[in-house]
Amino acid sequence: MTDFLFTNSMLMLERAMNFQWTKQTVINDNIVNAETPNYKVKYVTFEEALDDQIRSVLHNTDRRASAMRSVISGARPQVHVAQYESTRMDDNGVNITEQETEATRNALQMQYTMDAINSNLSLMRTLIRGQ
């Protein structure tokens, strides 16, 4: 029953929400440290690593279906530090306007992802009830 509930699309939505939560945490850290001298801005990536892993699985036709699930399950967001970016004289790399814009964009993406999860769960609930 668990495999039925956690299809590849639901698993991907879960990973997307995990990425967005991590991104929101990093953005909040950046904003909090906007006045900290020598603080280097952090950013999160997810799509690039996942895309590379998926492409490598697609080239191997022998085990596509089973490998795709493990690639999605193992996908993790990666936090990077922008070592050479600074926006101020005290070597701080945080641009508050940019971070606030990203926080707003990320919140909207989280809402969209949550709506997609709720839609999938509503569809499953309807199927289970037989209505």
C-alpha positions in Angstrom: 0.0 0.0 0.0 2.9 2.4 0.7 4.2 2.1 -2.8 0.7 3.1 -4.1 0.7 6.2 -2.0 4.2 7.2 -2.9 4.4 7.2 -6.6 7.3 8.8 -8.4 5.3 12.0 -8.8 4.5 12.1 -5.0 8.1 11.3 -4.2 9.2 14.1 -6.5 6.8 16.5 -4.8 8.1 15.5 -1.4 11.7 16.1 -2.6 10.6 19.5 -4.1 9.1 20.5 -0.7 12.3 19.4 1.1 14.4 21.6 -1.3 12.1 24.5 -0.8 12.2 24.2 3.0 16.0 24.0 2.9 16.1 27.0 0.5 13.8 29.0 2.9 16.1 28.2 5.8 19.2 29.3 3.9 17.5 32.6 2.8 16.5 33.3 6.4 20.1 32.7 7.5 21.3 35.1 4.9 18.8 37.8 5.9 19.7 37.4 9.6 23.4 37.7 8.8 23.0 40.8 6.5 24.9 42.9 9.0 27.5 40.4 9.9 31.0 41.4 8.6 32.6 38.9 6.3 29.5 36.8 6.0 29.2 35.0 2.7 25.8 34.5 1.1 24.6 30.9 0.8 22.4 29.4 -1.9 20.8 26.0 -2.5 20.8 23.9 -5.6 18.7 20.8 -6.4 17.7 20.7 -10.0 21.2 20.4 -11.5 22.2 17.4 -9.5 18.9 15.7 -10.0 18.9 16.3 -13.7 22.4 14.8 -14.0 21.4 11.7 -12.1 18.2 11.3 -14.1 20.1 11.6 -17.4 22.6 9.0 -16.4 19.7 6.6 -15.5 17.9 7.2 -18.8 21.0 6.2 -20.8 21.0 2.8 -19.0 18.0 1.1 -20.5 18.4 -2.1 -18.5 17.2 -0.7 -15.1 15.3 2.5 -15.8 12.2 2.0 -13.7 13.9 0.8 -10.6 16.8 3.2 -10.8 14.5 6.2 -11.3 12.8 5.7 -8.0 16.2 5.4 -6.2 17.5 8.5 -7.9 14.4 10.5 -6.8 14.6 9.0 -3.3 18.3 9.9 -3.0 18.0 13.4 -4.3 19.1 16.0 -1.7 19.4 19.8 -1.9 22.9 21.1 -1.7 23.9 24.3 0.2 26.7 26.3 -1.4 28.6 29.3 -0.1 29.4 32.1 -2.5 33.0 32.7 -1.4 33.9 35.5 -3.8 30.7 37.6 -3.7 30.6 40.7 -1.6 28.2 43.6 -1.8 29.6 45.9 0.8 32.9 47.3 2.1 32.8 44.9 5.2 33.0 41.9 2.7 29.4 40.9 3.5 27.8 39.2 0.5 24.1 39.6 1.3 21.8 41.7 -0.9 18.7 42.1 1.3 16.4 43.0 -1.6 17.5 40.0 -3.6 17.0 37.7 -0.6 13.6 39.1 0.2 12.6 38.6 -3.4 13.8 35.0 -3.3 12.0 34.4 0.0 8.7 35.6 -1.6 9.3 33.5 -4.8 10.1 30.4 -2.7 7.0 30.9 -0.5 4.9 30.9 -3.7 6.6 27.8 -5.0 6.0 26.1 -1.7 2.3 27.0 -1.9 2.2 25.6 -5.5 3.9 22.4 -4.4 1.6 22.0 -1.4 -1.4 22.5 -3.7 -0.1 19.7 -6.0 0.3 17.4 -3.0 -3.2 18.2 -1.7 -4.6 17.6 -5.2 -3.0 14.2 -5.5 -4.1 13.2 -2.0 -7.7 14.4 -2.8 -7.7 12.3 -6.0 -6.5 9.2 -4.0 -9.2 9.9 -1.4 -11.9 10.0 -4.0 -10.6 6.8 -5.6 -10.6 5.0 -2.3 -14.1 6.2 -1.4 -15.3 5.1 -4.9 -17.1 8.4 -5.6 
